[in-house]
């Protein structure tokens, strides 16, 4: 299952302003500003989290 951790307040990863996609405990995609992930099954709204 791919989980998109979407729109965190802050993130320390390059090109990941919109969050990251995690699968099996591994980051499989960084989601840059103005983009959507390639594929995801669920979304976690991280807009209130760092």
N, CA, C and O atoms as a Tinker XYZ file with bonds, in Angstrom:
   200  protein
     1  N      0.835000   -1.177000    0.000000    73     2
     2  CA     0.000000    0.000000    0.000000    64     1     3
     3  C      0.885000    1.248000    0.000000    63     2     4     5
     4  O      1.859000    1.335000    0.747000    81     3
     5  N      0.531000    2.194000   -0.840000    73     3     6
     6  CA     1.268000    3.452000   -0.918000    64     5     7
     7  C      0.506000    4.544000   -0.175000    63     6     8     9
     8  O     -0.668000    4.790000   -0.453000    81     7
     9  N      1.179000    5.198000    0.771000    73     7    10
    10  CA     0.585000    6.261000    1.576000    64     9    11
    11  C      1.230000    7.588000    1.209000    63    10    12    13
    12  O      2.449000    7.738000    1.290000    81    11
    13  N      0.405000    8.553000    0.803000    73    11    14
    14  CA     0.889000    9.904000    0.512000    64    13    15
    15  C      0.762000   10.716000    1.793000    63    14    16    17
    16  O     -0.350000   10.954000    2.265000    81    15
    17  N      1.876000   11.141000    2.354000    73    15    18
    18  CA     1.893000   12.048000    3.492000    64    17    19
    19  C      1.887000   13.441000    2.881000    63    18    20    21
    20  O      2.926000   13.952000    2.462000    81    19
    21  N      0.710000   14.048000    2.836000    73    19    22
    22  CA     0.427000   15.217000    1.995000    64    21    23
    23  C      0.537000   16.544000    2.745000    63    22    24    25
    24  O      0.020000   16.698000    3.851000    81    23
    25  N      1.223000   17.494000    2.115000    73    23    26
    26  CA     1.296000   18.894000    2.536000    64    25    27
    27  C      1.732000   19.130000    3.981000    63    26    28    29
    28  O      1.017000   19.795000    4.732000    81    27
    29  N      2.897000   18.597000    4.391000    73    27    30
    30  CA     3.365000   18.880000    5.747000    64    29    31
    31  C      3.718000   20.362000    5.901000    63    30    32    33
    32  O      4.044000   21.033000    4.922000    81    31
    33  N      3.652000   20.865000    7.130000    73    31    34
    34  CA     4.014000   22.257000    7.398000    64    33    35
    35  C      5.462000   22.505000    6.980000    63    34    36    37
    36  O      5.779000   23.529000    6.375000    81    35
    37  N      6.327000   21.563000    7.309000    73    35    38
    38  CA     7.743000   21.658000    6.947000    64    37    39
    39  C      8.265000   20.252000    6.669000    63    38    40    41
    40  O      7.796000   19.266000    7.238000    81    39
    41  N      9.258000   20.194000    5.770000    73    39    42
    42  CA     9.862000   18.909000    5.440000    64    41    43
    43  C     11.320000   19.161000    5.059000    63    42    44    45
    44  O     11.619000   20.168000    4.417000    81    43
    45  N     12.219000   18.277000    5.437000    73    43    46
    46  CA    13.645000   18.449000    5.170000    64    45    47
    47  C     14.115000   17.597000    4.002000    63    46    48    49
    48  O     15.226000   17.067000    4.029000    81    47
    49  N     13.296000   17.463000    2.996000    73    47    50
    50  CA    13.664000   16.705000    1.803000    64    49    51
    51  C     13.564000   17.617000    0.590000    63    50    52    53
    52  O     12.604000   18.375000    0.455000    81    51
    53  N     14.545000   17.545000   -0.283000    73    51    54
    54  CA    14.523000   18.361000   -1.498000    64    53    55
    55  C     13.364000   17.936000   -2.399000    63    54    56    57
    56  O     13.043000   16.752000   -2.505000    81    55
    57  N     12.742000   18.926000   -3.047000    73    55    58
    58  CA    11.644000   18.675000   -3.990000    64    57    59
    59  C     10.508000   17.861000   -3.378000    63    58    60    61
    60  O      9.954000   16.973000   -4.026000    81    59
    61  N     10.165000   18.167000   -2.125000    73    59    62
    62  CA     9.083000   17.425000   -1.467000    64    61    63
    63  C      8.110000   18.378000   -0.768000    63    62    64    65
    64  O      7.553000   18.042000    0.277000    81    63
    65  N      7.908000   19.560000   -1.342000    73    63    66
    66  CA     7.023000   20.550000   -0.716000    64    65    67
    67  C      5.609000   20.020000   -0.490000    63    66    68    69
    68  O      4.957000   20.418000    0.474000    81    67
    69  N      5.128000   19.143000   -1.347000    73    67    70
    70  CA     3.775000   18.587000   -1.214000    64    69    71
    71  C      3.764000   17.286000   -0.435000    63    70    72    73
    72  O      2.697000   16.710000   -0.222000    81    71
    73  N      4.937000   16.804000    0.002000    73    71    74
    74  CA     5.000000   15.612000    0.827000    64    73    75
    75  C      5.779000   14.482000    0.200000    63    74    76    77
    76  O      6.548000   14.673000   -0.742000    81    75
    77  N      5.562000   13.293000    0.746000    73    75    78
    78  CA     6.246000   12.097000    0.272000    64    77    79
    79  C      5.252000   10.937000    0.179000    63    78    80    81
    80  O      4.215000   10.934000    0.843000    81    79
    81  N      5.587000    9.965000   -0.650000    73    79    82
    82  CA     4.814000    8.731000   -0.742000    64    81    83
    83  C      5.671000    7.621000   -0.136000    63    82    84    85
    84  O      6.838000    7.454000   -0.491000    81    83
    85  N      5.063000    6.861000    0.793000    73    83    86
    86  CA     5.766000    5.810000    1.517000    64    85    87
    87  C      5.123000    4.469000    1.196000    63    86    88    89
    88  O      3.899000    4.344000    1.159000    81    87
    89  N      5.970000    3.466000    0.962000    73    87    90
    90  CA     5.483000    2.104000    0.740000    64    89    91
    91  C      6.389000    1.153000    1.489000    63    90    92    93
    92  O      7.601000    1.144000    1.272000    81    91
    93  N      5.814000    0.352000    2.368000    73    91    94
    94  CA     6.602000   -0.610000    3.136000    64    93    95
    95  C      7.653000    0.035000    4.015000    63    94    96    97
    96  O      8.720000   -0.543000    4.225000    81    95
    97  N      7.373000    1.227000    4.535000    73    95    98
    98  CA     8.317000    1.919000    5.404000    64    97    99
    99  C      9.442000    2.630000    4.672000    63    98   100   101
   100  O     10.379000    3.119000    5.303000    81    99
   101  N      9.362000    2.694000    3.346000    73    99   102
   102  CA    10.399000    3.326000    2.528000    64   101   103
   103  C      9.781000    4.460000    1.713000    63   102   104   105
   104  O      8.709000    4.300000    1.130000    81   103
   105  N     10.461000    5.604000    1.676000    73   103   106
   106  CA    10.007000    6.702000    0.825000    64   105   107
   107  C     10.259000    6.303000   -0.624000    63   106   108   109
   108  O     11.400000    6.059000   -1.019000    81   107
   109  N      9.187000    6.239000   -1.415000    73   107   110
   110  CA     9.318000    5.833000   -2.813000    64   109   111
   111  C      9.170000    7.011000   -3.775000    63   110   112   113
   112  O      9.482000    6.891000   -4.960000    81   111
   113  N      8.691000    8.158000   -3.261000    73   111   114
   114  CA     8.534000    9.321000   -4.134000    64   113   115
   115  C      8.460000   10.594000   -3.301000    63   114   116   117
   116  O      7.793000   10.632000   -2.266000    81   115
   117  N      9.149000   11.635000   -3.760000    73   115   118
   118  CA     9.013000   12.972000   -3.201000    64   117   119
   119  C      8.069000   13.738000   -4.124000    63   118   120   121
   120  O      8.205000   13.690000   -5.346000    81   119
   121  N      7.117000   14.444000   -3.527000    73   119   122
   122  CA     6.109000   15.159000   -4.310000    64   121   123
   123  C      6.435000   16.653000   -4.265000    63   122   124   125
   124  O      6.291000   17.298000   -3.226000    81   123
   125  N      6.869000   17.185000   -5.387000    73   123   126
   126  CA     7.282000   18.571000   -5.473000    64   125   127
   127  C      6.125000   19.549000   -5.570000    63   126   128   129
   128  O      4.969000   19.168000   -5.754000    81   127
   129  N      6.471000   20.818000   -5.440000    73   127   130
   130  CA     5.492000   21.904000   -5.503000    64   129   131
   131  C      4.715000   21.862000   -6.820000    63   130   132   133
   132  O      5.308000   21.774000   -7.895000    81   131
   133  N      3.385000   21.926000   -6.728000    73   131   134
   134  CA     2.541000   21.963000   -7.914000    64   133   135
   135  C      2.358000   20.630000   -8.612000    63   134   136   137
   136  O      1.857000   20.587000   -9.735000    81   135
   137  N      2.760000   19.525000   -7.958000    73   135   138
   138  CA     2.627000   18.207000   -8.592000    64   137   139
   139  C      1.795000   17.273000   -7.724000    63   138   140   141
   140  O      1.520000   17.566000   -6.560000    81   139
   141  N      1.405000   16.162000   -8.299000    73   139   142
   142  CA     0.699000   15.087000   -7.613000    64   141   143
   143  C      1.582000   13.837000   -7.713000    63   142   144   145
   144  O      2.382000   13.726000   -8.642000    81   143
   145  N      1.448000   12.903000   -6.776000    73   143   146
   146  CA     2.251000   11.679000   -6.875000    64   145   147
   147  C      1.818000   10.817000   -8.047000    63   146   148   149
   148  O      0.686000   10.918000   -8.521000    81   147
   149  N      2.728000    9.965000   -8.513000    73   147   150
   150  CA     2.441000    9.040000   -9.599000    64   149   151
   151  C      1.282000    8.125000   -9.228000    63   150   152   153
   152  O      0.343000    7.961000  -10.007000    81   151
   153  N      1.345000    7.531000   -8.045000    73   151   154
   154  CA     0.295000    6.620000   -7.583000    64   153   155
   155  C      0.294000    6.580000   -6.063000    63   154   156   157
   156  O      1.347000    6.640000   -5.428000    81   155
   157  N     -0.901000    6.479000   -5.486000    73   155   158
   158  CA    -1.044000    6.304000   -4.043000    64   157   159
   159  C     -2.390000    5.652000   -3.753000    63   158   160   161
   160  O     -3.345000    5.801000   -4.514000    81   159
   161  N     -2.449000    4.921000   -2.630000    73   159   162
   162  CA    -3.674000    4.238000   -2.233000    64   161   163
   163  C     -4.443000    5.007000   -1.164000    63   162   164   165
   164  O     -5.673000    5.026000   -1.160000    81   163
   165  N     -3.700000    5.641000   -0.256000    73   163   166
   166  CA    -4.313000    6.409000    0.832000    64   165   167
   167  C     -3.577000    7.731000    0.989000    63   166   168   169
   168  O     -2.443000    7.891000    0.537000    81   167
   169  N     -4.257000    8.682000    1.648000    73   167   170
   170  CA    -3.685000   10.001000    1.889000    64   169   171
   171  C     -3.758000   10.305000    3.380000    63   170   172   173
   172  O     -4.794000   10.107000    4.014000    81   171
   173  N     -2.645000   10.789000    3.933000    73   171   174
   174  CA    -2.623000   11.306000    5.307000    64   173   175
   175  C     -2.417000   12.809000    5.200000    63   174   176   177
   176  O     -1.389000   13.252000    4.690000    81   175
   177  N     -3.370000   13.598000    5.670000    73   175   178
   178  CA    -3.279000   15.060000    5.636000    64   177   179
   179  C     -2.327000   15.512000    6.733000    63   178   180   181
   180  O     -2.677000   15.499000    7.913000    81   179
   181  N     -1.122000   15.912000    6.340000    73   179   182
   182  CA    -0.101000   16.328000    7.299000    64   181   183
   183  C     -0.014000   17.839000    7.408000    63   182   184   185
   184  O      1.002000   18.362000    7.865000    81   183
   185  N     -1.054000   18.554000    6.999000    73   183   186
   186  CA    -1.003000   20.017000    6.978000    64   185   187
   187  C     -0.910000   20.635000    8.371000    63   186   188   189
   188  O     -0.700000   21.841000    8.495000    81   187
   189  N     -1.064000   19.829000    9.415000    73   187   190
   190  CA    -0.913000   20.325000   10.776000    64   189   191
   191  C      0.292000   19.685000   11.467000    63   190   192   193
   192  O      0.422000   19.737000   12.690000    81   191
   193  N      1.176000   19.077000   10.657000    73   191   194
   194  CA     2.323000   18.339000   11.208000    64   193   195
   195  C      3.623000   18.743000   10.508000    63   194   196   197
   196  O      3.623000   19.199000    9.364000    81   195
   197  N      4.720000   18.560000   11.228000    73   195   198
   198  CA     6.047000   18.815000   10.683000    64   197   199
   199  C      6.721000   17.480000   10.475000    63   198   200
   200  O      7.863000   17.429000   10.019000    81   199
